[in-house]
Amino acid sequence: MQGFSSAPVREGPLAGVPPAGLRKIWTWGILIALGGFLFGFDTGVISGALLFVRTDFGLNSFQQGTVVSVLVLGAMAGALTSGRIADRFGRRRALEIEGLVFLVGTVVAVFAPGYGTLLAGRLILGLAVGAASATVPIYLSELAPKDIRGRLLTLNQLMITVGILVAYLVNLAFSGSGDWRAMIAVGSLPALLIVVAAVLILPESGVWLLQRGRRGECRELIASVTDTATADRLIERYDRRTAEEAERGEPHGTGPRALAARRVRPALAVGLVLAALQQFAGINTIIYYAPTIIERTGLTASNAIAYSIAIGVINLLMTIVAIRAIDRAGRRRLMVASLAVMTVTMVLLGLSFVAGWPSELSLVFMVVYIAGYAAGLGPVFWTMIGEIFPARVHAAGSSASTAVNWASNFAVSLAFLPIASAIGQGETFWIFAAISLLGLLFVVRYVPETKGREYERIDADLQHRFGRRPTEGAAVR
């Protein structure tokens, strides 16, 4: 409900929500973030399942690669279409549809008789993963009171990391029997829960209801966590804000064309750059190389599944740190610290490969890099794309940013090994260090602080940082 306030009002849109109302909002948030859980689970479970799929289906290396990468291609398509679905049918209905697609993709993959059908199942799962990764942040942002908005939005990244970790544990549980179908089938349970929650429990976004003229339903929703007087006041503020947006020339539509509006371009630039940076800073390549580094140390963790669990735990713990810090330290500070750590550790990791330092040092650099990413850039990106766009283009902005994120993921996965073969592993890590440094400079110059701010103040800061006249009535801090 962060879209209901106007700049002159000092308190948050839902400041003073009683404990019962906050508990209800947190319950909704956890159920919505199950979309993030399935994002993590379906991207992580294939790492263990593929060890047995390749034997059952006799897959060559190219076929194995396509089973993994086709999910990313599906995710790009899903992210691009999710905005239109969320705007046309609503956030709740979009999540319901995504849960159903998760179920269909899981069934197809579990009962696949061969490579082609498995590929189709993974593609369907990719559509759901990409759509959910765009829908969840906007849905959470439009239900979140300002004071807990950061923590609520970070639930998405937390559930992604929990999903990855659960996938690794499921892989370990079924590795003895080699039952890859059972590994994938576990994902049907949270998918079913999402569908049930969307049908029976979750409310529609108040912002979307007001945009569709369904004021009575919106009033009832807000009153369910506060009271009717607060609901009336917030809807009145929304009306005033809509009039102010029209005076400022902000977009009237809700689709992709509205993203081209002059006032939205700074937000779009930040969303797209952070989306690309999250992938081009090298996180997936570090995870890819971790088994090799661990194997070089001679540690017993060289078993691929056991290693994955250790990395999953680090990722989860540091994401929890981010959740605790994001509404205290702020988004910018976390991202600056994160990118600084990532830059330094990438330089050192590259040097350890080039100079032949002890592999134990390489392992330390790798772990610190993952911790730095998980405590900052990883979760903060998903938080920011739920905060920087005007309410009317929440869905379109999140959709575009998420699609770029998945496209960048695909590009890095294709380019890394050829580049590493051409110039060397250590030198390739230095490229990622340079990208992280450029990202750090971009964040310092162009990314606004969104902690505790309403959209008007965020927009004013964005316009100021991009050399444009701030929104009238909203001070830049």
N, C-alpha and C positions, 0 to 999 in steps of 0.2 A: 504493500500500500504506500510505498515511498513516493508515488506519483501524485499524492493528494495535497501536497503542501504548497505554499507560496512563499516567496523570498522574505517578505517583511515579518513573517511569523518566526519567532526565535525557537520555540520548542519544536520537537520532532513531530511528524504527522501522527504518530501513535504514542507520543510521550505519555507516561502515566498509565499504560495498559496494566490492568490488575494481574496478579500472578496466575489466576485461572485462564485469563486470555493469553498470556505468554505461553503457558503450557500447551494450549490449543495450537498456537502458531508453531511452536517447536515440533509438535506431533505432525502437523501438516508438512513442515519442512523436511523432517526425516523421511516421510513417505514419498514426497516429491523427489528427494535425493536418491531414492532407490534407482532412479534412472541413471545416476552416476555410478551406483554399484554395478549395474549391468554393463555399463561402459567399461569399467575396470575388469569385470569378470570375463566378458567375452573377448577382450583384447589379451588377457593374461592366460586363459585356460588353454589356448592353442599351443603354448610353449611346451606343456607336458603331453597334451594329447597327440601332438604331431610325432612324437617319438614312436608311437604305436600305430598311428594312421599310415605312416610311410611304409611300414612293414605289411600291414593288412592289404593296402591298395597297391603296393609296389611302386610308390611314387619316386620319380627322379628329383634331382635338386631343384629344377625349374618348377615342377609341379608343387613341391613343398613350399617354395617361395610364393607361388600364387595363392595357395590356401591361406597363407598369412596375410599377404598384401591385398587380396580382394576385399577384405573387410575395410581397409582404408579407403579404397575406391568407392565402396558402398557408402561409407561414412561421409565422404565429400558430397555425394549426391543427396544423402539424407539431410545433411546440414543445410544445403542450399534450398531444399523444399520445405524445411520445417517452419520457416518464418511465415510463409503463406498459409500453411495449415493452422498454425497457432493464432494468426490474425483472423482467419475465416471462421474457425470452429471454436476458438478459445483455448486457453492454456491447459485446462483440465482435460478437455476432449482430445487435445493433441497428445498429452501424456498417455491417455487411455489407448489411443491408436498405436502409439509407439510400443506400449506393453504388448499389445496383440501381435505386432510385427515381430517383436522379440520371441514370442511364443511360436509363431509360424517358422521363423528361421531356426529356432532350436530344434523343433520337430523334424524339419527337413534335414538338418545336419545329423541328428541322432540316428535317424533311420536311413541315412544315405547308403545305397548299395555300392556306390563307386565314387570315383574322383569327381566326375561332373556334377553329380547331385550334391556332394559335399561342398563343392565350390559355390553352387547356387545357394545352399543354406548359409554359408559364410557371407555371401553378398547380401542376402536378406537381413542377416544380423547386422551387417555394416550399415544398412539403411537406418535401422533402429538406433544403433549406437550414435551415428552422426546426428540424427534428429533429436535424440534425447540430450546429447551434449550441448545443443543449442537451446532447447526448450527449458531445461532445468534452471539455468541461471536467471532467465527472465521471469519465470514463474516464481522462484524464490524471492527475487528482488521486489516483485509487486505485492508480495504478502508480508514483507519484513518491516518491522518498526525500525526507525533510523538507528537507535542505540544498539541493536543487535544485528543490524543488516550485514555487517562484515562476517560475523560468526555464522549467521544463517546461510549466507552465500558460500562460505568456505565449506559448509556441509557437503557441497557437491564434490569438491576435491577430496575431502575426507572419505566419502563413500567410494570414489574412484579407487583410492589406495586400499580401502578395505576390500573392495571387489577383487583387485589384483591379488592381494594377500590370500583371500579365501580361495581364489582360483588355484594358487600355488599349493595350498593345503589340500584341496580336492585332488589335484594332480598327484600329490604325495600319497593320499589315501588309496587311490585306485592304481598306483603305479605297480604294485605287486601283482595285480591281476591283469594289468595292461588293458583295462576296460575304458577305452577312450570315449565310447558312447556315453557311459555313465558320467564321465567328467563333464562333458558338454551338457548332459541332461539336467544337471543340478541347476543350471541357469534358468530353467523353466519355473522354479519355485518363486524367486523374486519377481519374475516377469508376471506371473499370475497374481502376485500380491499387488503389483502396480495397477493392474486392471481392476481388481476388486476395490482398491483404495480410491481410484479415480471415479468409479461408478457410485460408491457408497459413502465415502468419507470426505474426500477433498472438495474444497469450495472452488468456484471460479475466481480468477483474478479480479479484484475490484476495479482496477484500471480498465481492463477489457470490458467489463460490464458497463462502465460509464461511457466508454467509447461507442458502445452499441445502444446507448440510450436506456439501458435496463437499470434505472436508478433505484427502483424499489428493492431489487435483489442485492444491489451494492449496499444500500442502507442496512438491509438485514444482515449482510456479511459483517460489516464494520461493527454493528451493534452487538453481534455475537461475541466479540472479543473486548468491546469497550462498553458503550451505552448509546442510546438513540441520539442524545444531544451531541455527542462527539461525532457520530455518523453524519448528522445534518451539517455540522460545522465543516467537516472534511469535504463533503460533497460540494458545499458552497465555495470552499477554497479551490477545489478542482475547477469549478465553473469559472472562477476569476482567473485562474492560471491559464485556462484554455483561451480566454479572451486576450490575455497578455501575450500568449504565444502567437496569436493571429496578428497582433499589432507589431510584434518583432519579426514577422515574416517567417516563422518556423513552419515546418512542413505540415500540411493538412492531411496528407494521405498516410497510409500505414505500410505500404509495400516498399520494394527495393528502390523505386524511383525517388521516394522521399529521402533516401540516404544521400542523394546528390544535392540536396538543398544546401545552400552556402553555410548556414549556421551549423549544420550537422557534420560538415566535412572534417573539422578538427577531431570530433569524437570518432568518426570513422577511421581517420588516419591513426589515432592511438590504438583503436581496437585491432586494426589489421596488422600494424607493426608489432604489437605485443603478441598477436597470434603467431606470426612468422618467427619472432624472436624465441618464443617458447620452444620451438622445434629446432631452429637453426643454431641455437646455443649448444646443441650436442647431447642432450640428455639421453636420447635413445641409443646413440652410438656408444656412450659410456656404458650403458646397461648391456649393450651387445658385447663389448669387449671385457666386461667384468669376469666372465668365466675363464677367459684366457689369462687374465691377470692373476686371479686366484689360483689357477692351476700352476702358474709359474712360482708362486710362493711355497708350493708343496703342502698347503693346508688340506685338511680332510674335507673342507667345504667344496671341493672340486666337483662333487656331484651336482649336476645342473639344477635339479629340482630343489635340493637343499640350499644351494646358493640363492636361488630365486626367492625362497622364503626369507632368508636373511636380508636381502635387498628390500623385499616387501615390508619387513618390520621397520627398517630404517626409514623408508618412505612414509609409513604410517605415523611413526613417532614424531617425525619432524613436521608432518602436516598438522598433528595435534598441537604442536608448539605454535604453528602459524595461526591456528584457530584462537588460541589464547591471546595471541599478540596483536591480531589484525585490527581489533577495535580499540586497542590501547596505543600501540606504536604507530598505527596508520599504514595505509597501503604503500605509499611512496617510500617510506623508510624501510619497510620490509623488502621491497623490490630493489632498492639501491644496495642494501646490504647483501642481498642474495646474489645480484649480478657481480658485485665486487668479489665475493667469495668464489663464484664460478669462474671469473676471469683469472684470478690468481691460481686456483687449483688446476685449471686447464693448461696454463703456462707451465706449471710444475710437472703435470702429468706428461705433457709433451716432452719436456726436458728429460724426464726419467726414462722415456723410450729412446730418445736420441742419444743420451749420454750413457745409457746402460746402467742406471742406478739400481740398487737392490729392489726386487719386485715388491717387497713389503712396503716400501715407500710409495710405489705406484698404487698399491691397494689403499693406503691411507689417503692419498690424494683423491682417489676415486670415491671413497666413502664420504669424505668431506664435501666433494662436489655434489653428490646426490643429496646430502643433508642440506646444503645451501639452496639447492633448487627446490626441494620439498618444503622448505620453510619460507620461501618467498615467491619466486617467479611462478612456480607450479600452481599454487592455489590462488595467488593474487590476480593472475590473468582472468580466471573464471569469475572472480569477484568483480573486477573492473568492468567487464563487458555487461554485467547486470546493472551498472551504476552510471555509466557515462553517456548513454543514449537517451534522447527525449522519450517520453512514455509512448508516443505514437509510433516510434520506430524501434522500440525495444526488440521486438521479434526479428525484424529485418536486420538490425545491427548485429544482434547475437548470431543470427544465421550466417551473415557474411563473414564475421570474425571467425566463427567455428569452421566454416568451409576452408578459409585460408589456413587455419591451424592444421586441418587434416591434409590439405594439399602440400603444406610444408613438410609434414611428417612423411608423406609419400616421396617427395623430392629428395629429402635427406637420406632416406633408406635406399633410394636408387643410386645416389651419387657417392655415398661414403666409401664403399669398398673400392670402386674405380679410382677415386682420388687418393685413398690410402695406398693403393698399389702403385700409383704413379709417383707420388712425392714422399711416401713414408707415413707410418702411423703417427709418430710424434709430431711431424710437421702438420698433419691434418688436425690434430688437437689444437695446434696454435691458431689455425684458421678459426676454430670454434672460440678460442680465447679472444681473438680480434672481434668476432661478431658479438660476444658477450660485452666487450668494452664499448663497442658502438651502441649496443642496447642500453648500457648504463648511461652513456651520454644523452641518449634520446629520452630516457626516463627523467633525468635531471632537468632537461630543458622543456619537455613538452607534456609530461604526464602530470595531471593535477592530483592533489590529495582529495580523496572522496570520503574519508572517515568523518562521520557525524555531520555531513553536509546534505542539504537538499539539492535537487537537480539544478536550481537556478544558480547557486553558488558554484557548483561544479562547472556548469556551462560558462559562467563568467570567467573562471580561472582558465578554462580551455581557450576561450576566445583571446584572453590576454596573452597566454603563452604562444599562441599562433599569430600574434600581432594584430588582433582585431579588436574592435570596440567592445568592451564588456557589456553584458546584458544590463539594461537600466534597472536600478533597484536592487542589484545583487552585488555586494562588495566582493572584491578579490582579496583573498587572505594569503 
